[in-house]
């Protein structure tokens, strides 16, 4: 009783479709879980037991009304640069590997992924499986544990998602199906066309032609939707909209930026621009240094690009500066690496907070946390209780007399205008959004309205229900798989 969602390419909307199917099946009374055997992303989430998984699988779990767990994303690759990635296996750091060495472990990782799937299968009525990238990457078939080799093992009905906004949807669908191995091609039971702009009735003849050419039914044509879920990976940064808004926030776009989903709730309210280090910061109301997979290398670039000077000038002009995770580490006096991230080196930080960070061991802190903001300065004093999660290497020590920002986490300057924290998901808390934006609006003499909370998964489910053959889709999800 499971379903596999594959794509014609990366960024076609597989993750969104999986989330919508999870909510629909949950609405119909099924215990459902998402699953992606292998994900490559620097946007991640921490489960209650401290396991790290891709953020998309966590959001899909919430859509399914279930608790995220490591088995939902057993293999997570976190690129570090120089063709090297950290492998997170069943939620825990495994090791850093070059891509050529990673492929040597394909069989073992596939076995681990299948074991994780089996555990989910024993606990849930239905698993909605998401592939990775495009399904028809012929040169990767022998080592593709997210699409082809997984499909061969699980023998689940497959729904193929295509992105009509990219153009060439007929070639996307027919080319993908034609290139799939014969045993996988026979599993494709339906197609969903995603991101259609305009009147879907105008594509009715296109649906007929596509079904005739491919021999596979089109289950639905989904309109382009403004419903926003957290971005799965860095491809989404290119889709960020430029807002015309009086409040402007600059997020430094580090080369190895991670968990930029931290700021997507702010994007829905004000102008948030992702700027490369060194870009002018004059005119911005707030500067944010986000997380990074390599603090040392991105801190070095911040200095050489002139970005550090830009941040210091903004701070001197009274602009609040906020650092999350690696960005928090950069705001301190120095960062020392004892061979963990980029060799042995010590780099000066921005010296805006009285803290120092050291990377001394290949150990990662991963945990969920609930904190109360310290009543320090005009921003934190408005926030109150928040929850989120920590994912970081290195340990940060405050100087004697330096104040934490949240209970015992982070640090805050004496005037409250520089805030550092390890807490990812801070701005998923309406109180944190209201606290920061309320202050920024007030400074501009503008009236601020508190954040409304909307469940995007119900909206997604309604969208799928309105524009797909839902009974057919659900029937596919709950039928028995073919012999494995």
N, C-alpha and C positions, 0 to 999 in steps of 0.2 A: 504494500500500500504506500507507494512513493512515486515521485515525479522528478524528472531531471530537466532543468532549464538551461539550455545552451544558447550561445550567441553567435551571430555572424561575424562579430568583431568585438573589440573592447569598447566599453562605454555606450553600448546600445540600450542599456536599461535592464539588464538581467537582475541586478540586485533589487531594483524597485518592483519588478514583476514578482520575484520570489517573496518579497515582503507582503505584497498584496494577496498572493495566493495563500500565504501563511495565515493572514487575518481572515480570509474568506473561509478556509477550512476550520479555523478556530470558531468562527461564527456558526458553523454547521455542526459543532459539537465534537470535532475530532481533536485529539491531543496531537499537536503537530510541532515539528522542530525543523529549523533550517540546517543546512550542511554545505560546506565548501571544503573539499579535501585539501586544497592548496590555494593560498591567497598571497599575493605580493602587495604589501601596502605599508605605509608608515602611519596610517591612521588606525589606531587599535583601541581596544577596550579591555578592562580588567574585570574578571568575574568575581563573585563573592569569595571564592577560595583562592584568589590571587593569580589565576591563569590569564594569560594574555592571548586574545584572539582578534581577528579583524573586526573593525567597528561595524561593517555591514552585517556580519553574522549576529552581532549583539543586537542591532536594531531589528533584524528579522526575527530574532527570538522575542523581542518585545512585541512585535506585530503578532506573533503566534501566542502571545500571552503566556510565555514560559521564561524560565530563568536561563540566561546565557551560560554555556558551559564549554569546556575546552574541546570536547568531541565535535562541536559544531564547526570548528576550523582547526583540524589537527596539525596542519603544517602552515606556518605563517613565515613568509620571507620579508625581512626588513632591510632594504638596500642601504649600504653604508658608503658607497662610492668605490671607484677602482674595481668594478666588476665583482665586488664582494658583498655578501648579504649575511646578516645574522639569521640563523634558522631557529625559529621558536617551534618546538615540538610538543604537542599536547599542552600548550600554554606556558612552557618553561624554556628559557634559553638553552639551546643545544650546543651550537658553536657557530663561529664565523667561517664561511666557506666561499671560495672562488666558484664562479658559476660552473667551470669545468669539473671541479671536484663534486659539486652538488649533484650533477647528473649521474655520478658513480653510485649514488645512494638511492636512486629512483625506486628500485625494487623494495628496499627496506621501508622507505617512506610510504610507498603504496600499501604495504602490509599494515603499517601503523594506521593509515587512513581508513582502511577497510575494517580494522578492529574497532576504531572509533565509531564508524557507521553502524556496525553490528550492535554496539552498546546503545546507541540512540534507537535503533530499530526495536530493541527489546523493551524500551521505555515509552515509546510513542506509537500512536496509530499510523502516522504518516510522516515521512521525511521529504522535504522539498530541497532538492539538490541543485546547487548553482555551479555551473562551469566557470571557466576563467578565460578571458580574452575571446578570441575567435576559435570556434570548434574545428575549423578545417586548416590548421597549421600543419601541412603534410610533413614537413621536415622534422616535426616534433613528435610524431605519433608514437614512436618507440619509448618516449619518456614523458608523455603527457598524462600525468596522474590526476589532472583536474577535469579532463574531458574524455579523451578516447579510451585510455586504458581503464579509467574508472567506469565508463559506460559499458565496456566489454565485460567487466566483472559484475556490475550491479544488474544489468539487463533491464533497466527501467524504461517506461515510455518517456520519450523526449519531446519537449516543446522547444522550438527554435524561435528566438527573438531577433528581429531585424529592425534597424533604425532607418526609417524612410527619410528622415531629415538629412541624412548624409548623401542621399541620392543613390541611384543604382540598386534599388531594393530587389528588383528581379534577379539581377546578377548575384546579389548577396545571398538570397535564399537558394536559388537553383544551383549556384556555384558551390555553396557550402554543402548542400545535400549530395551533389554529384561527387564531391571529393572525399566524403566520409567513407571509411572502410565499409564493405558490404554489410557486415554483421551489425554495425552501428547504424548505417543508413536505414535499415529495416525497422529500427526502434523509433524513428522520427514519426510522431503521430499528429503533429499540429504545428502551426506557425502563428506567431503574434507579431503584427506590424506595430511598431512603437513610434511615438513622437510625430504623429500626423498633424499638420497644421491645416485648418480650414474645415470644410464640410466633408465628413467621411463618405457621404453618398457619392461624392465625385470620384471615389476610388473603387466603386463597386465593380466596374468592368475590370479594373486592375486585379481585384481579388479573384475574379473568375479566371483571368489569364494566368495568374500565379498558381492557382490550384491545378489548372490544366498542364502547365509546364512542369510543375514539381511533383504532381501526384499526391500532394499532402494538403489536407484541409487548412484553410486560414481560420483560426478560432476567433480572431478579433483584430480590430484596428483601433489602437489606443491613441487618443488625441494627445498632443503636447500639453503637459500639465505643469502649473506653477507649484504643485505640491513638492515640498523640499524635504529630503531626508539627508542625513549626514553623508558627506562625500566619501566614497570608498578609497580613492587614491588620488595621486597628484594630477592625473589627467583632468580632474574637475576644476583645478585652479584656473585653467584657461577659459572656463565657462563663467567665471565670476562676473557679475554685472557691475557696471559703473553707475552709481546712483548720483543723482543731483539732489543733494541734501545739505542743509546748513551745518550739520554735525559730521565731521570727517575723522575717521580713525585710520591710522597707518599700521599695517602689520608687515614686519620685515619678512620678505620671502627668502629665507635662507636656502642654500643649495640643497640641504637635506632636511627641509622643513617637515615636521611630523605633527600629527593631530591638529591640523588647521581647522578641523571640525569644531574646535573649541570656540571659534568666533562666528560660526554661521548663524547663531541666534542674533548676534549683533548686526549681521549683514541684512537681516530682514527688517531692521529698524532704522539704520543710518547708513551713511556711505562708508564702506570698509574697503580700502585699497591695499592690495598686496604688492609691496614695492621691493625691488632688489636693494641690498645693502649699498649705501652710497647715494641713493636717490634723495633729492631735497625733501626735507620734512617740514619746512616752513608752512604754516597755514593749517596744520592738522591739530585737532583738539586733544588727541590722545595717541601715544605711541605704544605698540605692543611688540615685544620680542617673544616669538612663539617657541614651541619645542623643536628639537632637531635631533636627528639620529647620530650626529657627530658634533658635539659642542666645540671641541678643540678646533676643528677645521673651519667651522662656520664663524667662530669667534676670531680666528686669524683673518678671515676675509672681511669681517666687520671692521677690523682695524685698517687693513690695507686699502679697502675701498673708500675710506672716509666716512663709512656709515656710523662708526663710533662717535666721531665728531658731530655728525648730524644729530644723533640722539642726545648728546650732551648739550648741544645748543638749544634743542627743544626743551630739555629739562630746565636749563637756565632761564628760559622764557616763561617758565611756570606751567609747562604742559605735563600732565601726568604720564608716567612711564610704568608699564606693567610687563613683567616677565613671567612666562609660564614654563616650568620644567627647565629645559636647556637655556631658555631666555632668562629665567631666574638666575641660573648659574653665572651667566654672562654679566649680570648686573652687579656682581660682587667684586671684591678686590683682586682676586686672581683665581685661575683654574689650573690645577696641577694634574698632569697625566703621567702615571707611572707605567706606561706601556699598554694601556687598556684600549684607548680609542685611536690614537695617532702617533704612537711612539712615546718616548720620554721627553716631556717638555712642560714648562710652566709659562702661561700667558697671562698678561694683565687683563683684568676685567674692566668694566666701565666705572668701578668704584662709586656706584650710587647706593649700594647697600653694604652694610658692615658684615659681610660673610665671605667665606672662602670655600672652594670646592676641590675635592681630590678624587680622582679615579684611581683607586688602588687595587681593585679586585674585579674579576669578571663575574660580577653579581648584579642582579637587577632587582630593584624594589618594585613589586607589583601588588597593589592592594586597593580596595575601595576605602573611602574615608568620608566621615562626616565631621565638619568643623564649624565653629562659630567664629565669625570675623571679629578681630579685635577692634574696639571702638577708637581707632587711631586715624585721625585725619578725616577729611570731608567725604571720602569714598567708602572706606571700610565701615565707617560708623553707620552707614545706611543699609548694610547688607544682611547682617544676622547669620542664621544657620545656612550652610550650603553642604552639598555632597558631591562627590566626584570620585576620581581614581588616580592613583599615582603609577607612573611607568618611567623609571629612570635608573641610569647607572650613576655611580658616584655618590659621595656623601658631602653634604654642605653643613658647615659649622658657623654659627653666629658668634660674633664677638661678644664679650661680656657687656651687658647693658643694651645690646641691640634687641629690638622688639620683634617677635614673630607677627605674621600677618593674620594667621588663622590658628587659634589655640597654640599648638607647638609647631606649626608648619610655616615655612617661608620666612619672610622678613619684610619690614616696612620702614621707610625713612621717618625721621622725627616729625616731618611736616605731613606725612601720610600721602605724599604725591608720588612716591616710588614704591611699588608693591611687587614683591616676588613670591611665587608659590609653586609647589610641585603638583598642585591640584588640577589635573585635566578635567574638563567638563564643568569648570567653574561657571561659565556663562550659559550652561544649560539650566542653571537655577534662575528663575525669574527674579529673585531678590537681588542677585548679582547684576543682572542686566539692568534692573531698575536703579540699583545703587550707582552704577557707573554712569548710565545715560541720564539719570535724574540730575546728577552733579554737572555733567557736560551741558545739558539743556539750560540749567539754572545759570551757569556762567554766561551763556549766550542770551539770557533774558527770554528764553522760549518756554512754553508750557509743555510739560511732559505728561504723557498718559501711560499708566502702568501696562506691563506686558500681559497680553492675553495668551492663554494656553489652549492649544487646539491639538487634537489627536490626529496626526497625519495618516495613520494607518487605516482608520475608518474611512477617510476620504479616498485613499488609494483603493480600498476594497469596493467602495461605491463606483469608482471609475472603472474598475475591472468588470464589475457586475453589469454596468450599463453598456459596455462596448465589446464584450466577448460572449461567446457561447459558453456560459458559465457551467451549465449542466454537463456539457461535453468535457470541459476542463476538469471538473471535479471527478467525473467518471474515470478519467485517465489517472488521476492522482490516487484513487482508492482501488484500482484494479490490481490484481496480483502480478508481480514481475514475471517475465519469462524465465525459463530454467537457467540457473547460473552455472 
